Amino acid sequence: MKNKYNAKKQIYKGKKFDSKKELQRYLILEKMEMQRMIFNLELQPQFPLMVNGKKIGRYTADFKYINRKGETIIEDVKSKITKTRDYILRKKILATYSPPIIITEIL
C-alpha cells in the first residue's frame, strides 16, 4: 500500500511503518536497544499541541527513546517531500514548550 508521498507502507513483526526508510531506521534503533545503547524505544509517540493553554491538535513522531545520558530523543524520518509547512509549524510549537520538545530529523 502506498501513502500520499508514494512511499510503500512496511510491516515488520506486526508493526506498521510508513516507509522503507522508517523501517530501516527502526531496525537500527532496535539493534541499539538490544546493545543497551538506548532505552525505552517507543514507536509513534504522540504529543499534544498546545497554544495559550489550549489543545489545538497533536503531533505523532516516528520514534522516542532515552539515550545513555538520560536524554529523551524524539525522531522523525523525513524526506524533502514530507517536510511540509504543517510539519515545520508543529515542530516549532513543540520547541516552545518548557522543557522544549526537540525533534531530530533523520533525512
Secondary structure, 3 states (H helix, E strand, C coil): CECCCCCECEEECCEEECCHHHHHHHHHHHHHHHCCCEEEEEECCEEEEEECCEEEEEEECCEEEEECCCCEEEEEECCCCCCCHHHHHHHHHHHCCCCCCCEEEEC
